[in-house]
Structures are given as C-alpha cells and as structure tokens.
C-alpha cells in the first residue's frame, strides 16, 4: 500500500505541475501571470499620420474604374471597362485621361482644361478633410482597389489613398463625387 500511495502522490504532482506549466505559459492573453508582467497594460498607439492641410496641396489626382463615376453606361458597358484619371494642380491645369476597354483593345482619350482658383481650393478642402485621407498610414498598400487619390503636398511629399469603392464607401465617396462634379464643370478640350 505504501508504494501505491507514493505512486499516486508522484502522479498527482506530475499532473499538477503539467497543468500549472501549461496554464502559465500557454494560456490565452491576460490569463497568465508571466504574460501580465511582460506586457504593458496600455495598448500601443497607432502610427502617427501627418495631417495634410488644404493650403499645402500642390496637386491632386484621381484614378478610378468605379462604375458609379461614369454617366455614360452605354459606352462603358459596350467596351467592358472604363477607367479615368484626372489630375489638377495649383497652377490651375487639369488633365483627364479616359480609357475605354481592356488590354490592346482599349481606347484612350486625353483632354486638358483650366480650372479656377476656387475650384482647386474647393477640391483641396474636400480631400484634406476626408476621413480616408486623414487616417491612411504612410506607405500602407492595398491589394485590390478600383480607385485611388494621390495628393502631392508640402513640397516633395505625397500620399496615395486607395479604396475598393462601391455605393457604401461613405468615407471615400465625397472625394469621388467632388471630382465628378469638377469633371462636369470644366471645359475639356482634346489634346493634340
């Protein structure tokens, strides 16, 4: 009986030690004393995203294939795809490149226009105030997107904010709509 008692006590100690070891080192976050002493209770602050001020913006460029941008559904629908790139700058120059179709079959049209200082200021205000622009970390990339807004500011800095835009993209849509409105207002002429 003495040997059996020693065997039972040793087995209980081994099992108890294994449970203690497993709980201490393999328990979920916050359950282990060792983990709690190694980690800070304060979460790490998010990366600082420098603010872009409208007055510092020197150029803005939208590239989008979002179907809601295009009014002429028949032309884009026949070709299968449309993409537009509109670039405006503080010198009040605007360039629009419209691509209709895909691959070798794509037809590209380039147009230019002049915008007013008020139009550039209005677009700059919309972009600088946009939540997607304000919170997009520098250098962050997105694997799939149908739109991007590139902002040049502060001399030689730039920020590109991509998005996979649809009608529910509430943060991004105000920029798309501001470009669409400007696109309608400008007097475009075909480049030679």
Phi, psi and omega in degrees: 000326180298318179294321180296320179295318178295319179297317180294317180295315179297316179298319179296319178294319180295313180295315179299318178296320179295318178296313178300314180298314180297317180294319184291322187252344183238009180287156176298162181311138176086344183272340184259136177296321181296315179297321182295324180283333180279331184261149173279148178281348180266124179293155179294140179289145177295157179303140181287125179255113181298138180284140176256123178266141182305322182292340181269352183284128179255336178200151178223138181224129174252133170235123182212148170236016178299119185303330180292347179285326191270125178280326184273080182294329182296312181294314180291324180294319180296319183281339179096338180196144173228144173219140178232142173233122177238128179236130175234150179225169183296340176282004175072024175263142177230141176227136179233127176240116179252124177248127179239125181103181183234151173058223182292340182275354184293139177250127184243133178235129179248134179228157178229156178203166173251141176242164181273160175302326179293321178294317178294317180298318180297313178296319178299320179297315180298315183292314182296328182274351186291133181298324179295321179289317183296329187250006181278115182295141178303136175079358180289141180238164179227132185291319183231123175208152177250000181211152171208145174242125179250127182244126172258132185205164173055041179088271186242014181269155174210157175220130176248125182244106179271162174200150172264086190283137166219186184292351179261000183282072190299325180287323187273328186303324178302326177290316179301314182294323178295318176294318181298317178296314178298318179304319180290326185282330186284150178265089185283140172231141183296138177284149180259000000 
